Amino acid sequence: MVTQHGTKFAVHIITNHFGDRVAKVCECLLRRGPLNRQNIKRYTELSDEQVKNSLLVLIQQNCVQAFITEQSGGFGDEPRLNTQYVALFDNILHRVRFAKFLTIASQEFDKQCVELLQGLLEHGRLTLKQMFDRAKSSEKEGTSVVLDSVRESLFNLATAHYVERCPAPEPLLMAATEEETPTRKRGSKSSKLIEEPETIEQRAVAAAAPVEALRFSVISTDSDVHGEKNDSNSTSITLGEKRKHDALESDECGAADELTVLYRANFGEFIRRLRHKACIETVRVRLDDGAATVLGAMLEATRSAEQKVKTRNSVPLSLGSIYEEVIKSEAGRNMTLDHVKASLIQLGHPPLVKESNGSYSVEFEKIIELAQNDEMESVVLKKYGRDAYRIFRLLSKAGCLLETDKISDITFVEKKDTPKILYKMWKDDYLHMEKLVLSGARQSQFLLWKVNKTILCQYVLDEMFHAALNLSLRLAYELDQEKEVSLSFKPI
């Protein structure tokens, strides 16, 4: 989700990694949306060559996606094709998570796999030949790198969905209908956000994505991969010649693919793993270690199925399947079947795990909502104090409008302080307020309050981007100061 400070933080990341010129092009796309090269040149006031080179860098690093749209021509003219570019905000933010991605991979794979992934994160996109050359140049003298070992490492990473084939360079994007227009309307503080339709960025990424059968496939010249086996007992000359011809063709195609097919890190899989880890820790804090162990086992058991099926909840599992997965971990070996049942009951109240006909599935949205509530309550506590925290927690759990005096009575906050706290949080967009006027012998007015989580989540997210930007700037400043001090004491 692109917010004001989110854009600033993304531009700061690109500036640190690729310089001011590339960051200027990226900022133009983030602020103005999809543009063609001529418009980017006009808005940034850079030369055509500078814009072109900046776009190539951003595309290479998976921060921009190009796509083609059809524009209707004049009277009697055929439609024209127009290449546009859209910034991928999430991919830009992922650049600060590369260390976490490598840590995840190092827990599952050997050093060669991690180094291969590190090369993809560093260079954005690489062919198999480039990965081999990079591995060969990094090896010490006296050791040799075999292409098959690099291919095997790539295959292992692709099988785990940590590496994927790159998307199409310029997919054709059909014109959006009025319902698909990515506009978001917002009125006054009392207005609600209209549900956001699919954005142009999401449509471009979806159109460019390779088909699932190819997305995680790895180049191989081995005929056995295609199901062909050499028959040593065969005496047919024609069949033998055909096999040699097919094998030669396969080798030629494989060699060509090694130079042309590009691979990149699959950020989505790493984020999914980090999201699972956050869900497990949320359950551990709210419940106990046993419930966290059972949840972790359920997530691990449904990992492969979840990669293929995009659902809000995990794939349903039987009690026996869950227990089999639980005892695979060191912490789970101490748990009996009764312990697992008790943990599933815990997870069902609140409904973090849903039970249906003897099968259990993880309610991801419920767990994420709990984590978001904890984060927002923590921000309110630090920013406004404990009284405001109690008020906010009440309104967040109530989910409906409550009158000022009633809020004061329930939270035991002084009646004279409650309106001040409520007004301050409303002014900062943390609360939604409505006025209720009652007419009669004596007209009276009541103020009703509630938490609008849709707006608040965006606001808190923007504040987090602001904090991340400030921390990054502060770190850069401290490093510069440290460098200046070390240079001043350097002997001449």
C-alpha positions in Angstrom: 0.0 0.0 0.0 1.6 3.3 -1.2 1.3 6.0 1.5 2.9 9.4 1.7 5.8 8.4 3.9 5.9 5.0 2.3 6.8 6.7 -1.0 9.5 8.7 0.7 10.9 5.6 2.3 10.9 3.7 -1.0 12.7 6.6 -2.8 15.3 6.7 0.0 16.0 2.9 -0.5 16.5 3.3 -4.2 18.7 6.4 -3.7 21.0 4.4 -1.3 21.2 1.5 -3.7 21.3 3.0 -7.1 21.8 6.8 -6.8 19.8 10.0 -7.3 19.1 9.7 -11.0 17.5 6.2 -10.8 15.6 7.3 -7.6 14.2 10.3 -9.5 12.7 8.1 -12.2 11.4 5.7 -9.5 9.8 8.6 -7.5 8.1 9.9 -10.6 6.5 6.5 -11.2 5.5 6.1 -7.5 3.8 9.5 -7.4 2.3 9.7 -10.8 1.5 6.1 -11.5 2.1 4.2 -14.8 3.8 6.4 -17.5 5.5 5.9 -20.8 9.1 6.9 -21.4 8.3 10.3 -23.0 6.2 11.4 -20.0 8.9 10.2 -17.6 11.4 12.3 -19.5 9.1 15.3 -19.4 8.4 15.1 -15.6 11.9 14.3 -14.5 13.6 16.6 -17.0 16.2 13.9 -17.7 17.6 13.0 -21.2 16.1 10.0 -23.0 19.2 8.0 -22.5 19.3 8.7 -18.8 15.6 7.7 -18.5 16.2 4.5 -20.5 19.2 3.4 -18.4 17.4 4.2 -15.2 14.4 2.1 -16.3 16.7 -0.8 -17.3 18.3 -0.8 -13.8 14.9 -0.7 -12.1 13.5 -3.5 -14.3 16.7 -5.6 -13.8 16.2 -5.2 -10.0 12.5 -6.1 -10.2 11.4 -2.7 -9.0 9.5 -1.7 -12.2 7.3 -3.7 -14.6 6.8 -2.7 -18.2 3.5 -3.5 -20.0 1.8 -2.6 -23.3 -1.6 -1.0 -23.7 -3.6 -0.4 -26.8 -4.5 3.1 -27.7 -7.2 3.8 -30.3 -5.9 5.6 -33.3 -7.5 8.4 -35.2 -10.3 8.0 -37.8 -9.6 4.9 -39.9 -6.3 4.3 -38.1 -5.4 1.0 -36.4 -4.9 1.0 -32.6 -1.4 1.8 -31.5 0.6 0.0 -28.9 2.1 2.0 -26.1 4.7 0.8 -23.6 4.2 2.0 -20.0 6.1 1.4 -16.8 4.8 1.0 -13.3 6.8 1.0 -10.0 6.4 -2.1 -7.8 6.2 -0.6 -4.4 6.3 -3.9 -2.4 9.4 -5.1 -4.3 11.3 -1.9 -3.5 10.5 -2.4 0.3 11.6 -6.0 0.1 15.2 -4.8 -0.6 15.6 -4.0 3.1 14.6 -7.6 4.0 17.2 -9.4 1.9 19.2 -10.3 5.0 16.1 -12.0 6.5 15.5 -13.9 3.2 19.1 -15.2 3.3 18.7 -16.3 6.9 15.5 -18.3 6.0 17.3 -20.0 3.1 20.4 -20.8 5.2 18.2 -22.7 7.7 17.0 -25.1 4.9 19.8 -25.3 2.3 23.6 -25.6 2.0 26.1 -22.8 1.4 26.0 -23.1 -2.4 22.2 -22.6 -2.5 22.5 -19.6 -0.2 25.3 -18.1 -2.3 23.2 -18.6 -5.5 20.3 -16.9 -3.9 22.5 -14.0 -2.7 23.6 -13.5 -6.3 20.0 -13.3 -7.4 19.2 -10.8 -4.7 22.2 -8.7 -5.5 21.9 -8.7 -9.3 18.1 -9.0 -9.6 18.0 -11.4 -12.5 20.5 -13.9 -13.8 20.6 -16.7 -16.4 21.9 -20.2 -15.5 25.1 -19.4 -17.3 25.6 -16.2 -15.3 25.0 -18.1 -12.1 27.6 -20.6 -13.1 30.2 -17.9 -14.0 29.5 -16.2 -10.7 30.0 -19.4 -8.7 33.1 -20.3 -10.7 34.7 -16.9 -10.1 34.0 -17.0 -6.3 35.6 -20.4 -5.8 39.1 -20.7 -4.3 42.0 -22.0 -6.4 42.2 -25.7 -6.6 38.4 -26.2 -6.5 36.1 -26.6 -9.4 32.5 -25.8 -10.0 30.3 -28.1 -12.0 27.4 -26.7 -14.0 25.3 -29.6 -12.8 25.8 -28.6 -9.1 24.7 -25.1 -9.9 21.7 -26.4 -11.7 20.9 -28.7 -8.8 21.1 -25.8 -6.3 18.8 -23.8 -8.5 16.4 -26.7 -8.8 16.3 -27.1 -5.0 15.5 -23.4 -4.5 12.9 -23.5 -7.3 11.3 -26.6 -5.8 10.9 -24.7 -2.5 9.5 -21.8 -4.5 12.3 -19.5 -3.3 13.4 -18.9 -7.0 11.2 -18.4 -10.0 11.4 -17.6 -13.7 11.2 -13.9 -14.5 7.9 -12.5 -15.8 7.3 -11.5 -19.4 9.1 -8.3 -20.2 6.2 -6.4 -21.8 2.8 -8.2 -21.5 -0.2 -6.8 -23.2 -2.6 -5.3 -20.7 -6.2 -5.1 -21.8 -8.0 -1.8 -21.2 -9.6 -1.6 -17.7 -13.4 -1.2 -17.3 -14.9 1.5 -15.1 -15.2 -1.0 -12.2 -11.5 -1.8 -12.4 -10.3 1.8 -12.3 -7.9 2.0 -9.3 -9.4 5.0 -7.7 -9.9 5.4 -4.0 -12.3 8.0 -2.8 -12.1 9.6 0.7 -14.2 12.4 2.0 -14.4 13.8 5.5 -13.3 12.1 8.7 -16.7 10.5 9.0 -16.6 8.9 5.6 -15.7 5.3 4.9 -13.3 4.1 2.4 -14.7 2.4 -0.7 -13.3 -1.0 -1.2 -10.2 -0.7 -3.5 -10.4 -2.7 -6.7 -7.4 -4.3 -8.4 -4.7 -1.8 -9.1 -2.9 -1.3 -12.4 0.2 -2.6 -10.7 -1.5 -5.8 -9.7 -2.9 -6.3 -13.2 0.5 -5.7 -14.8 2.2 -8.2 -12.5 -0.6 -10.8 -13.1 -0.4 -10.4 -16.8 3.4 -10.8 -16.8 3.5 -13.8 -14.6 4.5 -17.1 -16.3 2.1 -20.0 -16.3 2.4 -22.1 -13.1 3.9 -25.1 -15.0 6.9 -23.0 -16.1 7.2 -20.6 -13.2 9.2 -22.9 -11.0 10.8 -25.1 -13.7 14.5 -25.3 -14.2 16.4 -25.9 -17.4 17.7 -29.4 -17.9 19.3 -31.2 -20.8 18.9 -34.6 -19.1 16.6 -36.7 -21.3 15.4 -38.6 -18.2 13.7 -35.5 -17.0 11.4 -35.7 -20.0 10.6 -39.3 -19.3 12.9 -40.7 -22.0 15.1 -43.7 -21.1 17.9 -45.2 -23.1 17.2 -48.7 -24.2 20.5 -50.6 -24.6 18.8 -53.7 -25.9 17.2 -51.8 -28.8 18.4 -52.9 -32.2 16.3 -50.5 -34.3 18.7 -48.2 -36.3 15.8 -45.8 -37.1 14.8 -45.5 -33.4 18.4 -45.1 -32.4 19.0 -42.3 -34.9 15.8 -40.6 -33.8 17.0 -40.7 -30.2 20.3 -39.2 -31.1 18.6 -36.5 -33.1 16.2 -35.7 -30.2 19.0 -35.6 -27.7 21.0 -33.2 -30.0 18.0 -30.9 -30.3 17.4 -31.0 -26.6 21.1 -30.1 -25.9 20.9 -27.2 -28.3 17.7 -25.9 -26.8 19.1 -26.3 -23.3 22.3 -24.5 -24.1 20.2 -21.6 -25.7 18.0 -21.5 -22.6 21.0 -21.3 -20.3 21.8 -18.0 -22.0 18.3 -16.5 -22.3 16.0 -17.8 -19.5 16.2 -15.4 -16.5 15.6 -16.3 -12.9 14.9 -14.2 -9.8 14.1 -14.6 -6.1 10.5 -15.2 -5.4 9.8 -12.5 -2.7 6.2 -13.8 -2.2 7.4 -17.1 -0.8 9.8 -15.4 1.7 7.1 -13.0 2.8 4.8 -16.0 3.3 7.3 -17.6 5.6 7.8 -14.4 7.6 4.1 -14.1 7.9 3.8 -17.6 9.2 6.6 -16.9 11.7 4.7 -13.7 12.9 1.5 -15.7 13.3 3.2 -18.4 15.4 4.8 -15.7 17.7 1.4 -14.0 18.0 -0.2 -17.2 19.2 2.8 -18.0 21.5 2.3 -14.6 23.3 -1.5 -14.8 23.6 -1.7 -18.5 24.4 1.3 -20.7 25.1 4.2 -22.7 23.6 2.0 -25.8 23.0 -0.5 -23.9 20.9 2.3 -22.2 18.9 3.9 -25.6 18.2 0.7 -27.0 16.9 0.0 -24.0 14.7 3.6 -24.2 13.4 3.1 -27.8 12.5 -0.2 -27.1 10.7 1.5 -24.3 8.7 4.4 -26.6 7.8 2.0 -29.5 6.8 0.0 -27.3 4.5 3.0 -25.4 3.0 3.1 -27.2 -0.4 -0.7 -27.1 -0.8 -0.8 -23.4 0.2 1.7 -22.6 -2.5 -0.6 -23.9 -5.2 -4.0 -22.9 -3.8 -4.6 -19.2 -3.0 -7.0 -19.3 0.0 -7.6 -17.1 3.0 -7.4 -20.1 5.3 -5.0 -23.1 5.2 -5.9 -26.4 3.7 -8.0 -28.5 6.2 -6.0 -31.2 8.1 -7.2 -34.2 10.2 -6.1 -34.6 13.8 -3.9 -37.5 12.9 -2.1 -35.5 10.2 -1.5 -32.6 12.6 -0.1 -34.9 15.3 2.2 -36.6 12.7 3.6 -33.2 11.8 3.8 -32.0 15.5 6.1 -34.9 16.6 8.6 -34.1 13.8 9.8 -31.1 15.7 11.9 -31.3 18.9 9.3 -29.3 20.9 6.5 -31.4 19.6 8.0 -34.8 20.7 7.0 -34.1 24.3 3.3 -33.6 23.3 0.8 -36.4 23.4 -2.4 -36.6 21.3 -4.4 -35.2 24.2 -2.0 -32.2 24.4 -2.6 -31.5 20.7 -6.3 -31.8 21.1 -6.2 -29.3 24.1 -4.1 -26.9 22.0 -6.6 -27.1 19.1 -9.4 -26.2 21.6 -7.3 -23.2 22.7 -6.8 -22.1 19.2 -10.6 -22.4 18.6 -11.4 -19.8 21.3 -10.9 -17.2 19.9 -11.4 -18.8 16.5 -7.8 -18.8 15.2 -8.2 -22.4 14.0 -11.6 -23.5 12.5 -12.9 -27.0 13.0 -15.3 -28.6 10.5 -16.3 -32.3 10.3 -13.2 -33.3 12.1 -10.8 -31.3 10.0 -8.9 -28.1 11.2 -7.8 -25.1 9.2 -5.9 -22.0 10.2 -7.8 -18.7 10.1 -5.0 -16.4 8.9 -7.1 -13.3 8.8 -8.1 -13.6 12.4 -4.5 -14.1 13.6 -3.2 -11.2 11.5 -6.1 -9.0 12.8 -5.0 -9.8 16.4 -1.4 -8.9 15.6 -2.5 -5.6 14.0 -4.7 -4.8 17.0 -1.8 -5.4 19.3 0.5 -3.2 17.3 -2.1 -0.3 17.1 -2.8 -0.6 20.9 1.0 -0.4 21.5 1.3 2.7 19.4 -1.7 4.4 21.3 -0.1 3.4 24.7 3.2 5.0 23.8 1.7 8.1 22.2 -1.3 9.0 24.4 -0.8 7.2 27.7 -2.6 4.4 29.6 -6.0 6.1 29.9 -6.1 6.6 26.1 -5.0 3.0 25.7 -7.9 1.7 27.8 -10.4 3.8 25.8 -9.0 2.7 22.5 -9.0 -0.9 23.5 -12.6 -0.7 24.6 -13.7 0.9 21.3 -11.6 -1.5 19.2 -13.2 -4.5 20.8 -16.7 -3.0 20.8 -16.7 -2.3 17.1 -19.7 0.1 17.4 -20.4 3.7 18.4 -20.2 4.5 22.1 -21.2 7.7 23.9 -18.6 9.7 25.8 -20.0 9.2 29.3 -20.5 5.5 28.8 -16.8 5.2 27.7 -15.8 7.0 30.8 -17.9 4.8 33.1 -16.6 1.5 31.5 -12.9 2.5 31.4 -12.9 4.3 34.8 -11.3 7.4 33.2 -12.3 10.8 34.8 -15.3 12.3 33.0 -13.5 15.7 32.6 -10.5 13.9 30.9 -12.4 11.5 28.6 -13.6 14.2 26.1 -10.1 15.6 25.8 -8.5 12.2 25.2 -11.1 11.3 22.7 -10.9 14.6 20.8 -7.1 14.3 20.6 -7.2 10.8 19.2 -10.0 11.8 16.7 -7.9 14.8 15.6 -5.0 12.4 14.8 -7.3 10.1 12.8 -7.2 7.3 15.4 -11.0 7.5 16.1 -14.2 8.2 14.2 -16.8 10.6 15.6 -20.5 11.2 15.0 -22.8 13.8 16.5 -26.2 12.8 17.6 -28.7 15.7 18.2 -31.9 15.0 20.0 -34.8 17.5 19.6 -37.4 18.0 22.2 -38.3 20.4 25.0 -34.6 20.9 25.3 -32.3 20.2 22.5 -29.3 18.0 23.5 -26.2 16.8 21.6 -24.2 13.6 22.2 -20.8 12.6 20.7 -20.5 9.0 19.6 -17.1 7.4 19.0 -15.7 4.2 17.4 -12.5 2.9 15.8 -12.5 2.8 12.0 -9.9 0.1 11.5 -9.8 0.5 7.7 -8.6 4.1 7.9 -6.5 3.5 11.1 -4.5 0.7 9.6 -3.4 2.9 6.7 -2.6 5.7 9.1 -0.5 3.5 11.4 1.2 1.9 8.5 2.2 5.4 7.2 3.5 6.3 10.6 5.6 3.1 10.6 7.1 4.0 7.2 7.8 7.5 8.7 9.6 5.9 11.6 11.6 3.5 9.3 12.7 6.4 7.2 13.8 8.4 10.2 15.8 5.5 11.6 17.4 4.9 8.2 18.4 8.6 7.9 19.7 8.6 11.5 21.8 5.5 10.8 23.3 7.1 7.7 24.1 10.2 9.7 25.8 8.3 12.5 27.8 6.2 10.0 29.0 9.4 8.3 29.9 10.9 11.6 31.8 7.8 12.6 33.7 7.9 9.2 34.6 11.5 9.7 36.0 10.8 13.2 38.0 7.9 12.0 39.5 9.9 9.2 40.4 12.8 11.6 42.5 10.4 13.7 44.1 8.7 10.8 47.9 9.2 10.9 49.4 11.3 8.1 
